[in-house]
C-alpha cells in the first residue's frame, strides 16, 4: 500500500483577490440570469432538474458558468461536482475556480475547499468534505472510483448537489451514464447542467436530448436550451474576431491519388466521413503537405500565430518535420505525447509561431491570440469544424485579434460528395470567398505524382525520434542515464526498478570499480551501514545479509555493489568517498515555485524582472537543472506552471492541516495481527514469520510484504501509522492488505481488489489512509530524525534488559532464538539472520 500526496486547495476568500474579471459582455450576464431563472436553488425541489447551456467556443463559457456557481450555487448551500473528459480540462477548470473564488467573500463565505481529481491530481479516495470536486470522468468511472462517490457527495451533497458536465456532447458515454446513475441514486433531486459549444451535434442524439430535457423544454417554454447565443452575435460585439474564410484548392484528384475504391465509397455513404485508411494516405501525401507549408510561407506575415488541425498523429509529425526544415518555429501536440501541456503553454507565451495538433485543441484549451487556423482535414461535421475554427476566433474583448483567417485545404473529388460546405456557414455569410489554387510549385509536384505510375502513396514514414520534449517527466531509465553521464569515469551496476518513485542522490566512488549509485530511499540504509561497519567487518557479514537487514525497507542494491563496498572497507576500514548530488531540491520546480513565493511575493503573479533574473541565475549555476531542462525557457515554464493556479489572482491557499502525532508502538501490531487472523483464518496459510513496525518512517509505502524465500514472508507496517491520528481499524486494513500478498495475491488485479474490498468499510479506510497528507502536516525529514533516535534507544534497551534462558524447555544446546521472529540462531549471533533485529541477550 502506498502513500498519497496533498492536492487540495482551501482558499481563504477574505484574504484572496480575484483577477478582476467581470461578466463584461451582455451574453455572459444574460446566461447567468437565465441559469438563475431556470433552476430552483431553494432546495425544495424533489425531482431532478437538468438543462443545457449553449455558448460558442471563445465566448467565456467556463468563466461564465463558474461565476454563476460561485455567486448563486455555493451560497445556496450546494456541493459542486464538475466533470471533464480530459485531464487538461480538469486543470483549466481548477484554475478558473481558484481565480473566481474570492467573490464568495461578498456572500459571507470565508473559505472554500476544492479538490482536483484525475490521473495527475488527487484520487477519488481523497474526495471527502470538499465543496467543489473538479473531476476527470475516467477517474470517477473506474470500479475503484465508483466506490467513493457517496463519500464525495457526503451529507451536504446527498441533500444538495449541482453536477456540471463540460463538453456535454460526451455525456451519452457509458462512463458518464454509470456515474450519473450512482449520483442520482444518492440524490434523486440533483441539478444537472450540460455545457457545449456545438448545439447541432445534439439534434440527432436522443440520449442527449432526453438527458437535458431539450424536447420537454421546447414544448413548455418554446426553446430547448437554458440559454443560447450565436457566433454571429458575438462577432458583432467584437468578443469574437471577424472570420476570413480562405479555401485552398490543392488541385489533387483525390479519387485517383488516394486510391478510392468501392469499399471506401460505401463507408463514406454510410458514415459521412472518409475511412481511416484513406485519411492515412492523405496524411502521408508529400505534395499535399508541402502545399500546406508553402501556403503558410507565402502568407507568413499576414497569418501570424497559427494553429494547424492535422489529420492524425503521423500527419502532425510529418508537418512538424516539413515546417521545421523550412525554418518555421513550431511544435505539435497529439494524444499520448507527454509534454502536451508544456507545448501549449509555450505557444501561449509566443515561444514559437505554429502549433500543429490532432483534436487536442478542439475542446477547452485556451490560447486567445491565435490569428489563423489551418484546416487540413475535410469533414462533413459542421460541429467539429466549428470547434476547430473557434480556437482562432477570440476577438479584441477576449484578448484576441480583430480578424481571424480560416484556411481550409480541400482536394478534388468526383466519386465522393462532401455535403458540408464551410463557406455556407452563417459565420461566413458576409465574407467574400475566393478559392485559391495551390501555387505552381505545389501543383507541378502534385501532377508529377499523379502521372508517376511507380509512385507509392503508402510510403511508411519514419517516426521522429529527435523531438525535443523539453519539459517532460523523465522515465526512470533515462534519469539514471543522466547520472551515469555525470562523469565519463563513472560506471554503475545499478538495476532499474520502476515500481516506486526513486532518484539518485549521490554515489560512492571506488577506484577501478563501478560507482555505487545511491538512491533517495537508500541513503539512510547506507548511513546505518557506515555506523555499524566495524561490527559488520568483524563478523564477516555477507552482501546478502546486509541487503536483507539494512535495505529491507528500501530499494535493494545489487550484490556486486555491496561486495565492492565490503572489499574496499576490509582494506580501509571505512566506506569509500561519497559524492552528493546536492541540487535535488533546486531542480524540482515545485520547490523553486515555493522559493519564488517566499523571495518575491510582490512579483510572483507576473513572473518578470528580479524573479526571472534570480531564477535564471539558479538555472545557469546548476548543471543538473540544465541536464533536465535543456533551455531556460522550459525550466521557467515548469516553475510558472506550478504557480499558474494563482496567476493574475492573489489566492490565499490556507493550510488547515493539523499537527501529526507520532507515538512509538502506539498500537500493538501483534495484537492487531491476531485480530485479523481471528477474523480471516485462511490468511494463516502463508508462513509469515513476523509482522512488525518499520524501523523508521517511510514515505513511499504504508505497508510492505517481503518474500524471504519460496514460502517465507515478513510484513512491515510503516511507523508513520503509529499514531493516535490513525484509527486502529485502518492499520488492521493495511495488515489485511499485505497478508493478501503473502497468501498469493501479489498483483493488484481485479481478483485482488475484489478480495481487498470485502473488508468492512474498505472505502472509508482507503479514504482515511489516502487523506493523511490533506488532513495533517507530515514532515518526513523531521519524523525520520525523531524515529531514528528512538530506534537506537530501543536497541540499547534491548541489549540491557533482554534475557535468554538456555535451560528453557525445547532449547537446543548451542542455540538461542530471536525474540522478534523466533528464528533459531547460533549462541554467538549478534543479529537475527531473518529479521535483522539485535540478538544480544543477558
C-alpha positions in Angstrom: 0.0 0.0 0.0 1.4 3.4 -1.0 1.2 6.9 0.3 -1.0 9.6 -1.4 0.1 13.3 -1.5 -1.6 16.6 -1.0 -3.6 18.1 -3.8 -6.5 20.0 -2.3 -7.0 23.8 -2.0 -8.5 25.6 0.9 -8.9 29.2 -0.3 -9.4 32.0 2.2 -11.7 34.2 0.2 -11.4 37.2 2.5 -7.6 37.3 2.1 -7.6 36.5 -1.6 -8.2 38.8 -4.5 -9.7 37.8 -7.8 -8.1 38.7 -11.1 -10.6 41.5 -11.6 -12.6 39.9 -14.4 -16.2 40.6 -14.6 -19.1 39.4 -16.8 -18.1 42.1 -19.2 -20.2 41.0 -22.2 -24.0 41.1 -22.3 -24.3 37.5 -23.3 -22.4 36.4 -20.2 -24.7 38.2 -17.8 -27.7 37.0 -19.8 -26.5 33.4 -19.4 -26.2 33.8 -15.6 -29.7 35.4 -15.5 -31.1 32.5 -17.5 -29.5 29.9 -15.2 -30.9 31.6 -12.1 -34.4 31.7 -13.7 -34.2 28.1 -14.9 -33.0 26.3 -11.8 -34.8 26.2 -8.4 -32.0 26.6 -5.9 -34.2 26.7 -2.9 -33.6 23.0 -2.1 -37.3 22.3 -2.1 -37.5 20.6 -5.5 -38.0 16.9 -5.1 -37.0 15.8 -8.6 -34.0 16.1 -10.9 -33.5 19.4 -12.8 -31.4 19.3 -16.0 -30.7 21.6 -18.9 -28.2 22.7 -21.5 -26.2 25.9 -21.8 -25.1 26.7 -25.4 -22.2 29.1 -25.7 -19.8 29.0 -28.7 -16.1 28.4 -28.3 -14.4 31.6 -27.3 -17.4 33.1 -25.6 -16.2 32.6 -22.0 -18.4 29.5 -21.3 -16.3 28.2 -18.4 -15.8 31.5 -16.8 -19.5 32.4 -17.0 -20.6 29.0 -15.6 -18.1 29.1 -12.7 -19.1 32.7 -11.9 -22.8 31.5 -11.6 -21.7 28.6 -9.4 -19.8 31.0 -7.1 -22.4 33.7 -7.0 -25.6 31.6 -6.8 -25.0 27.9 -6.2 -22.3 27.7 -3.5 -24.0 30.5 -1.4 -27.3 28.4 -1.6 -25.5 25.5 0.2 -24.9 23.2 -2.8 -21.9 20.9 -3.3 -20.5 21.1 -6.8 -19.2 18.3 -9.0 -17.6 19.4 -12.3 -16.9 16.7 -14.8 -14.5 16.9 -17.8 -13.3 14.1 -20.1 -9.7 15.0 -20.2 -7.0 15.8 -17.6 -6.1 19.1 -19.2 -9.6 20.4 -18.9 -9.6 19.5 -15.2 -6.6 21.7 -14.7 -8.1 24.5 -16.7 -11.4 24.4 -14.7 -9.4 24.2 -11.4 -7.5 27.4 -12.2 -10.8 29.2 -13.1 -12.4 28.1 -9.8 -9.3 29.4 -7.9 -9.4 32.7 -9.7 -13.1 33.3 -9.2 -13.3 32.0 -5.6 -12.6 35.4 -3.9 -16.1 36.7 -4.9 -17.5 34.3 -2.3 -16.4 36.7 0.4 -19.2 39.1 -0.9 -21.7 36.4 0.2 -20.2 35.8 3.6 -18.3 32.6 2.7 -14.8 32.9 4.1 -13.4 29.6 2.9 -13.9 27.2 0.1 -12.4 23.8 -0.3 -11.6 22.5 -3.8 -10.2 19.1 -4.9 -9.0 18.2 -8.4 -9.4 14.6 -9.3 -7.6 13.0 -12.3 -4.6 10.8 -13.1 -2.4 13.8 -12.5 -4.1 15.1 -9.4 -5.8 13.5 -6.3 -7.5 10.1 -6.4 -11.2 9.5 -5.7 -10.4 8.0 -2.3 -9.4 11.5 -1.1 -12.7 13.1 -2.2 -14.4 13.7 1.1 -15.5 17.0 2.6 -14.8 19.3 -0.4 -17.2 22.0 -1.6 -16.1 21.6 -5.2 -14.7 18.5 -6.8 -13.3 19.0 -10.3 -13.1 15.5 -11.8 -11.9 13.6 -14.8 -14.7 11.3 -15.7 -12.2 8.5 -16.3 -11.0 8.7 -12.7 -14.6 8.6 -11.3 -16.0 5.9 -13.6 -13.5 3.2 -12.7 -14.5 0.4 -10.4 -12.4 1.9 -7.7 -13.6 5.4 -8.3 -17.3 4.4 -8.1 -16.7 3.2 -4.6 -16.1 6.8 -3.4 -19.0 8.7 -5.0 -21.0 8.6 -1.8 -18.0 9.9 0.2 -17.5 12.7 -2.4 -21.2 13.8 -2.1 -21.2 13.4 1.7 -24.3 14.5 3.7 -24.4 18.0 2.0 -24.3 16.5 -1.5 -26.9 14.0 -0.6 -29.2 16.9 0.1 -28.0 19.5 -2.5 -25.6 18.9 -5.4 -25.1 20.5 -8.8 -23.4 18.3 -11.4 -21.8 20.1 -14.3 -20.7 18.3 -17.5 -18.3 20.3 -19.6 -18.4 19.4 -23.3 -21.7 17.8 -22.7 -21.9 16.1 -26.1 -19.7 13.4 -24.5 -22.4 12.7 -21.8 -24.0 9.7 -23.6 -20.8 7.8 -23.0 -21.4 4.8 -20.7 -18.9 6.2 -18.2 -21.0 9.3 -17.7 -24.2 7.3 -17.6 -22.9 5.0 -14.9 -21.6 7.8 -12.7 -24.8 9.9 -13.1 -26.9 6.9 -12.2 -24.9 6.4 -9.0 -25.3 10.1 -8.0 -29.0 10.0 -8.9 -29.5 7.1 -6.6 -27.9 9.0 -3.7 -29.7 12.3 -4.6 -32.7 12.0 -6.9 -33.1 15.8 -6.8 -29.7 16.6 -8.2 -29.3 19.5 -10.5 -27.6 18.6 -13.8 -26.1 21.3 -16.1 -24.6 20.5 -19.5 -22.2 22.8 -21.3 -21.5 22.7 -25.0 -20.4 24.9 -27.9 -21.9 22.7 -30.5 -25.7 22.5 -30.4 -26.1 20.9 -33.8 -24.3 17.8 -32.5 -27.3 17.3 -30.2 -30.1 17.2 -32.8 -29.7 13.6 -33.7 -28.8 12.3 -30.3 -31.9 11.3 -28.5 -29.9 10.3 -25.3 -28.6 13.9 -25.0 -32.0 15.4 -25.8 -33.6 13.4 -23.1 -30.8 13.8 -20.5 -31.1 17.6 -20.7 -34.9 17.9 -21.3 -34.5 19.6 -24.6 -37.7 18.5 -26.2 -39.7 19.0 -23.0 -38.4 22.5 -22.6 -39.1 23.3 -26.2 -42.8 22.3 -25.8 -43.1 24.0 -22.4 -41.1 27.2 -23.0 -40.7 27.5 -26.7 -36.9 26.9 -26.6 -35.0 23.7 -25.8 -31.9 25.2 -24.1 -31.4 27.3 -20.9 -29.6 29.9 -22.9 -28.1 30.1 -26.4 -26.0 32.8 -28.0 -24.9 32.6 -31.7 -21.4 33.0 -33.0 -22.6 35.8 -35.4 -24.0 37.8 -32.4 -20.6 37.6 -30.6 -18.7 38.7 -33.7 -20.9 41.9 -33.9 -19.8 42.7 -30.4 -16.1 42.1 -31.2 -16.0 39.5 -28.5 -15.1 37.1 -31.3 -12.9 38.0 -34.3 -14.3 38.6 -37.8 -13.5 35.4 -39.7 -11.9 35.5 -43.1 -12.6 32.2 -44.9 -9.8 31.2 -47.3 -10.4 27.9 -49.2 -7.3 26.5 -50.8 -7.7 24.0 -53.6 -4.8 21.6 -53.6 -5.6 20.5 -57.1 -5.1 16.9 -56.0 -7.6 14.5 -57.7 -8.4 12.5 -54.5 -10.2 9.6 -56.2 -7.1 8.6 -58.1 -4.2 9.7 -55.8 -5.8 8.2 -52.7 -6.9 5.0 -54.4 -10.6 5.3 -53.6 -12.4 2.0 -54.1 -16.0 0.8 -53.7 -15.4 -0.2 -50.1 -14.3 3.4 -49.3 -17.3 4.8 -51.1 -19.7 2.6 -49.2 -18.1 3.6 -45.9 -18.4 7.3 -46.8 -22.0 7.0 -47.8 -22.8 5.1 -44.6 -20.9 7.3 -42.1 -20.4 10.6 -43.9 -16.7 10.5 -43.3 -13.6 9.0 -45.0 -12.3 5.8 -43.6 -9.1 6.0 -41.5 -7.1 4.1 -44.2 -7.9 6.9 -46.7 -7.0 9.6 -44.1 -3.7 7.8 -43.6 -3.0 8.1 -47.3 -3.9 11.8 -47.3 -1.7 12.4 -44.3 1.3 10.8 -46.0 0.9 12.7 -49.3 4.2 14.6 -49.5 3.0 17.0 -52.2 -0.2 18.0 -50.3 1.9 18.6 -47.1 4.3 20.8 -49.0 1.3 22.7 -50.4 0.2 23.4 -46.8 3.7 24.6 -45.8 4.2 26.6 -48.9 0.9 28.4 -48.5 1.9 29.4 -44.9 5.4 30.6 -46.1 3.8 32.8 -48.8 1.4 34.4 -46.2 3.6 34.1 -43.1 3.4 37.8 -42.2 -0.4 38.0 -42.6 -1.2 34.8 -40.9 0.9 35.3 -37.8 0.3 33.0 -34.8 -1.2 29.9 -36.5 -2.8 26.7 -35.3 -2.9 23.7 -37.7 -5.5 21.0 -37.3 -3.8 17.8 -38.7 -5.5 14.6 -39.8 -3.8 12.2 -37.4 -0.6 11.7 -35.4 1.5 10.7 -38.5 0.3 13.8 -40.3 1.2 16.0 -37.3 4.7 14.6 -37.2 5.2 14.9 -40.9 4.0 18.6 -41.0 6.3 19.3 -38.0 9.3 17.9 -39.9 8.5 20.0 -43.0 7.7 23.2 -41.2 10.9 22.8 -39.1 13.0 22.1 -42.2 11.6 25.3 -43.8 12.9 27.3 -40.7 9.5 27.8 -39.1 9.5 27.8 -35.3 6.8 25.2 -34.5 5.8 22.3 -32.3 3.0 19.7 -32.2 0.6 18.1 -29.7 -1.1 14.7 -30.1 -2.8 12.3 -27.8 -0.3 10.5 -25.6 2.6 12.9 -26.1 3.9 13.5 -22.6 4.7 17.3 -22.9 1.4 18.5 -24.4 0.7 20.8 -21.5 4.1 22.4 -21.7 3.9 22.8 -25.5 0.6 24.5 -25.3 1.8 26.8 -22.6 4.9 27.7 -24.7 2.6 28.5 -27.6 0.6 30.8 -25.3 3.8 32.6 -24.5 4.7 33.0 -28.2 7.8 30.8 -27.9 7.1 29.6 -31.5 4.8 30.6 -34.4 2.9 27.4 -35.5 1.3 24.8 -33.3 0.2 21.5 -35.0 -2.4 19.4 -33.2 -4.8 16.5 -33.6 -8.0 17.3 -31.8 -6.2 18.4 -28.6 -7.2 22.0 -29.1 -10.7 21.4 -30.4 -12.1 21.5 -26.9 -11.2 23.6 -23.9 -7.5 24.6 -24.2 -7.4 28.4 -24.2 -4.9 30.3 -26.4 -6.8 33.6 -27.1 -4.5 35.4 -29.5 -4.4 32.8 -32.4 -4.6 34.7 -35.7 -5.0 31.8 -38.2 -6.4 28.3 -38.2 -5.4 25.8 -41.0 -8.0 23.1 -41.6 -6.2 20.2 -43.3 -8.9 17.6 -42.8 -12.0 17.6 -44.9 -15.1 16.8 -42.9 -18.9 16.6 -43.1 -19.2 17.5 -39.5 -20.1 21.2 -39.1 -19.8 20.9 -35.3 -16.3 19.6 -35.5 -15.4 22.3 -38.0 -16.9 25.0 -35.7 -15.0 23.7 -32.7 -11.7 23.9 -34.6 -12.2 27.4 -36.0 -13.3 28.6 -32.6 -9.7 28.4 -31.5 -8.9 31.3 -33.7 -12.0 33.4 -33.2 -11.2 35.3 -29.9 -11.9 39.0 -30.6 -10.3 42.1 -29.1 -12.5 42.0 -26.0 -11.2 38.5 -25.2 -7.5 39.2 -25.7 -7.6 38.1 -29.3 -7.5 39.6 -32.7 -9.9 41.7 -34.7 -9.7 39.4 -37.7 -9.1 35.6 -37.9 -8.1 33.7 -41.0 -9.7 30.3 -41.5 -7.7 28.5 -44.2 -9.4 25.4 -45.5 -7.5 22.9 -47.7 -9.6 20.7 -49.9 -8.9 18.3 -52.7 -10.9 17.5 -55.9 -13.4 14.6 -55.7 -15.6 13.0 -58.3 -16.9 9.8 -56.6 -17.3 11.4 -53.1 -19.5 14.4 -52.4 -18.9 16.4 -49.2 -22.3 18.0 -48.5 -20.9 20.2 -45.7 -19.6 23.4 -47.3 -17.9 25.6 -44.7 -18.4 28.7 -46.8 -22.2 28.3 -46.3 -21.9 28.7 -42.5 -23.7 31.7 -41.0 -20.4 32.9 -39.6 -19.1 33.4 -43.2 -22.2 34.7 -44.8 -21.0 38.2 -45.1 -17.4 37.2 -46.2 -16.2 37.3 -49.8 -14.8 33.8 -50.6 -12.4 33.2 -53.4 -11.0 29.7 -54.0 -7.2 29.8 -54.0 -5.3 27.4 -56.2 -2.2 25.9 -54.8 1.0 27.6 -56.1 2.6 26.4 -59.3 5.4 24.6 -57.5 2.9 22.6 -55.4 0.7 22.0 -58.5 3.6 20.6 -60.6 4.7 18.3 -57.8 1.2 17.0 -57.4 0.8 16.4 -61.1 4.2 14.7 -61.2 3.0 12.3 -58.5 -0.3 11.5 -60.2 1.4 10.8 -63.5 4.2 8.6 -62.0 2.9 5.1 -62.1 5.7 3.9 -59.8 4.9 6.4 -57.1 4.0 4.7 -53.8 1.4 6.6 -51.9 1.8 4.2 -49.0 5.4 5.1 -48.2 6.0 4.4 -44.5 7.1 7.5 -42.7 9.8 7.1 -40.0 8.9 8.3 -36.5 10.7 11.5 -35.4 12.9 10.2 -32.6 14.6 13.5 -32.0 11.6 15.6 -31.0 12.8 17.8 -28.2 10.4 17.3 -25.3 12.0 19.9 -23.1 9.8 19.6 -20.0 8.5 16.1 -19.8 8.5 13.7 -16.9 11.8 11.8 -17.5 11.4 8.0 -17.3 13.5 6.4 -14.6 15.8 4.6 -17.0 16.6 7.9 -18.8 17.0 9.6 -15.4 19.6 7.0 -14.5 21.4 7.6 -17.7 21.7 11.3 -17.0 23.6 10.5 -13.8 25.7 7.9 -15.5 27.0 10.7 -17.7 27.9 12.9 -14.8 31.5 11.8 -15.3 33.0 9.8 -18.1 34.8 7.8 -15.5 31.6 6.8 -13.5 30.1 3.4 -14.3 27.4 1.7 -12.4 25.8 -1.7 -11.8 22.5 -0.2 -10.6 19.5 -2.1 -11.9 16.4 -0.1 -12.6 13.2 -0.9 -10.7 10.2 1.2 -11.7 7.5 0.4 -9.1 8.2 3.4 -6.7 9.4 7.0 -7.2 13.2 6.9 -6.8 16.1 9.1 -8.0 19.8 9.2 -7.5 21.1 11.5 -4.7 24.8 10.6 -4.9 27.4 7.9 -5.4 30.3 6.1 -3.8 33.5 6.3 -5.9 35.6 3.1 -5.7 38.9 3.2 -7.6 39.0 0.9 -10.6 35.4 -0.2 -9.8 31.9 0.7 -10.9 30.5 3.6 -9.0 27.8 2.7 -6.4 24.7 4.8 -7.2 22.8 5.8 -4.0 19.0 6.4 -4.4 16.9 8.7 -2.3 15.3 5.9 -0.3 18.7 4.1 0.2 20.6 7.0 1.8 19.7 6.2 5.5 20.5 2.5 5.0 24.0 3.3 3.7 24.4 5.7 6.7 23.5 2.9 9.1 25.8 0.6 7.3 28.6 3.1 7.8 27.7 3.4 11.5 27.9 -0.3 12.2 30.7 -1.0 9.7 33.1 -2.3 12.3 30.7 -4.9 13.5 29.8 -6.0 10.0 33.5 -6.4 9.1 34.4 -8.2 12.4 31.6 -10.7 11.9 32.4 -11.0 8.2 28.8 -10.3 7.1 27.9 -11.2 3.6 26.3 -8.9 0.9 23.1 -10.8 1.2 22.9 -10.3 5.0 23.4 -6.6 4.5 20.8 -6.4 1.8 18.2 -8.3 3.9 18.8 -6.4 7.1 19.9 -2.9 6.1 17.9 -2.4 2.9 14.8 -4.3 3.8 12.7 -1.1 3.7 14.1 0.5 0.5 15.4 -0.3 -2.9 18.0 -3.1 -2.6 21.4 -2.5 -4.2 23.0 -5.1 -6.4 25.1 -7.8 -4.7 28.1 -6.7 -6.8 27.8 -3.1 -5.4 27.7 -4.3 -1.8 30.6 -6.7 -2.4 32.6 -3.9 -3.9 31.9 -1.7 -0.9 32.9 -4.5 1.5 36.1 -5.3 -0.3 37.1 -1.6 -0.1 36.0 -1.4 3.6 38.0 -4.5 4.5 41.2 -2.7 3.4 40.4 0.8 4.5 38.1 0.1 7.5 35.7 2.7 6.1 33.4 3.1 3.1 34.8 4.9 0.0 34.3 8.6 -0.6 30.7 9.6 -1.1 29.8 12.4 -3.5 26.4 14.1 -3.1 24.1 15.4 -5.7 23.1 18.3 -3.5 20.9 20.0 -6.0 17.8 17.8 -5.7 15.6 20.5 -4.4 16.7 23.2 -6.7 15.8 21.2 -9.8 12.4 20.5 -8.5 10.0 23.1 -10.0 7.6 22.7 -7.0 10.5 23.6 -4.6 11.5 26.5 -6.8 8.0 27.8 -7.1 7.8 27.9 -3.3 11.2 29.7 -3.2 9.8 32.3 -5.6 6.7 32.8 -3.4 8.9 33.4 -0.4 11.5 35.5 -2.0 9.5 37.7 -4.4 5.9 37.7 -3.2 5.4 41.1 -5.0 6.0 39.8 -8.5 5.1 36.2 -8.5 1.7 36.8 -10.2 3.6 38.2 -13.2 6.9 36.4 -13.2 9.3 39.1 -14.5 12.2 41.3 -13.6 14.0 40.3 -10.5 12.3 37.0 -10.1 13.2 35.9 -13.6 16.8 37.1 -13.2 17.1 35.2 -9.9 15.6 32.1 -11.4 18.0 32.3 -14.4 21.0 32.6 -12.1 19.9 29.4 -10.3 19.5 27.7 -13.7 22.8 28.7 -15.1 24.7 27.7 -11.9 23.3 24.2 -11.9 24.4 21.6 -14.5 21.8 19.3 -13.1 18.9 21.6 -13.9 20.4 22.1 -17.4 20.6 18.4 -17.9 16.9 18.1 -17.1 15.7 21.3 -18.9 18.0 22.0 -21.9 16.7 25.6 -22.2 16.0 28.2 -19.5 12.6 28.9 -21.0 11.5 25.3 -20.4 12.6 25.5 -16.7 10.9 28.8 -16.3 7.8 27.4 -17.8 7.9 24.5 -15.4 8.1 26.8 -12.4 5.4 29.1 -13.8 3.1 26.1 -14.4 3.2 25.3 -10.7 2.2 28.9 -10.0 -0.4 29.0 -12.7 -3.4 28.4 -10.4 -2.6 31.7 -8.7 -1.5 33.7 -11.7 -3.1 37.1 -12.1 -5.1 36.5 -8.9 -3.9 36.8 -5.3 -5.1 33.5 -4.0 -4.5 32.7 -0.3 -4.4 28.9 -0.1 -4.9 28.3 3.7 -3.2 25.3 5.3 -5.8 23.9 7.7 -3.9 20.7 8.4 -3.4 19.7 12.0 -0.2 18.7 13.7 0.5 15.0 13.3 1.4 13.0 16.4 3.7 10.0 16.3 3.9 7.7 19.3 6.3 4.8 19.4 4.4 1.5 19.3 1.1 3.3 19.9 -0.6 0.1 18.6 0.4 -3.4 19.4 1.0 -4.9 16.0 0.9 -8.5 17.3 -2.5 -7.9 18.8 -3.9 -6.3 15.6 -2.5 -9.1 13.5 -4.1 -11.7 15.8 -7.4 -9.9 15.3 -7.0 -10.2 11.5 -6.1 -13.9 11.8 -9.1 -14.5 14.0 -11.5 -12.8 11.5 -9.8 -14.4 8.4 -8.4 -17.8 9.5 -7.5 -18.6 5.8 -4.8 -15.9 5.9 -2.8 -18.1 8.3 -1.9 -20.4 5.4 1.1 -18.2 4.5 4.3 -18.7 6.5 4.6 -15.1 7.8 7.5 -15.1 10.3 6.9 -11.6 11.5 4.5 -8.6 11.2 6.2 -5.6 12.7 6.6 -1.8 12.6 9.3 -0.5 10.3 12.4 0.7 11.9 11.9 4.3 10.6 9.2 6.4 9.0 9.0 5.7 5.2 7.4 7.9 2.6 6.8 5.5 -0.3 4.6 2.9 1.3 2.2 2.2 4.2 2.8 -1.5 4.3 5.2 -3.9 2.5 5.4 -7.7 2.2 8.9 -9.2 1.8 9.3 -12.6 0.3 12.3 -14.1 2.1 12.2 -17.5 0.5 9.8 -19.5 -1.6 7.4 -20.0 1.3 8.5 -17.4 3.9 7.3 -13.8 4.3 7.8 -10.8 6.5 5.4 -7.9 6.7 6.4 -4.4 7.9 3.9 -1.6 8.7 5.1 2.0 8.2 5.9 3.5 11.6 4.2 6.6 10.2 0.9 4.9 11.2 1.9 4.5 14.8 -0.2 7.5 15.8 -3.5 8.3 17.7 -4.4 10.2 14.5 -4.8 6.9 12.6 -7.6 4.6 13.5 -7.0 1.1 14.8 -9.1 -0.3 12.0 -7.1 1.5 9.3 -3.9 -0.3 10.5 -5.7 -3.6 10.6 -6.8 -2.9 6.9 -3.1 -2.4 5.9 -2.1 -5.7 7.6 -5.0 -7.4 5.8 -3.9 -5.9 2.5 -0.3 -7.2 3.0 -1.4 -10.6 4.2 -3.3 -11.0 0.9 0.0 -10.6 -0.9 1.6 -13.2 1.3 -1.2 -15.6 0.5 -0.5 -15.5 -3.2 -2.4 -12.4 -4.5 0.7 -10.4 -5.5 -0.7 -8.4 -8.4 -3.2 -5.5 -7.7 -5.5 -7.1 -10.3 -9.3 -7.5 -10.3 -9.2 -10.6 -8.1 -7.0 -8.8 -5.5 -9.3 -5.8 -5.4 -12.4 -7.8 -5.1 -10.9 -9.6 -2.1 -9.5 -6.4 -0.6 -12.8 -4.6 -0.8 -14.6 -7.4 1.1 -13.0 -5.9 4.2 -15.7 -3.9 6.2 -15.8 -0.2 5.3 -12.8 -0.5 2.9 -13.8 2.6 1.1 -13.8 4.7 4.3 -10.4 3.2 5.4 -8.9 3.8 1.9 -10.1 7.4 2.2 -8.7 7.8 5.7 -5.2 6.5 4.7 -5.0 8.4 1.4 -6.1 11.6 3.0 -3.5 11.8 5.7 -1.5 14.4 3.8 -4.6 16.5 3.3 -5.5 16.5 7.0 -2.2 16.5 8.8 1.2 18.3 8.4 3.5 15.5 7.8 7.2 16.5 7.6 9.0 13.3 6.7 12.5 14.7 7.3 11.7 15.6 10.9 9.8 12.4 11.5 12.7 10.3 10.3 15.1 12.2 12.5 12.9 11.7 15.5 12.4 8.0 15.0 16.0 7.4 14.1 16.9 8.4 17.6 14.1 6.4 19.2 15.1 3.3 17.3 18.7 3.3 18.7 17.5 3.9 22.2 15.2 1.0 21.9 18.1 -1.2 20.6 20.2 -0.2 23.6 17.3 -1.0 25.9 17.0 -4.4 24.3 20.7 -5.1 24.9 20.5 -4.2 28.6 17.1 -5.7 29.6 16.6 -8.8 27.4 17.3 -12.1 29.0 17.7 -15.6 27.5 17.3 -18.8 29.4 19.3 -21.6 27.8 17.7 -24.1 30.2 14.2 -23.4 29.0 12.2 -26.3 27.6 12.9 -27.0 23.9 16.1 -25.0 23.6 18.8 -26.9 21.8 22.3 -26.8 23.1 24.5 -24.2 21.3 21.5 -22.2 20.0 19.3 -19.3 21.0 16.1 -17.8 19.5 15.3 -14.4 18.1 12.8 -12.7 20.4 11.3 -10.8 17.5 10.6 -13.6 15.0 11.5 -16.8 16.8 14.2 -17.8 14.4 16.8 -20.3 15.7 20.3 -18.7 15.9 23.8 -19.8 17.0 24.6 -18.6 20.5 27.3 -16.3 19.1 25.0 -14.5 16.8 24.5 -10.7 17.4 21.8 -10.2 14.7 18.9 -12.4 13.5 19.6 -13.7 10.0 15.8 -13.5 9.3 14.6 -10.2 10.6 17.8 -8.3 11.3 16.9 -7.4 14.9 19.7 -7.5 17.6 20.1 -10.8 19.3 22.4 -10.0 22.2 20.8 -11.2 25.4 22.0 -11.3 29.0 
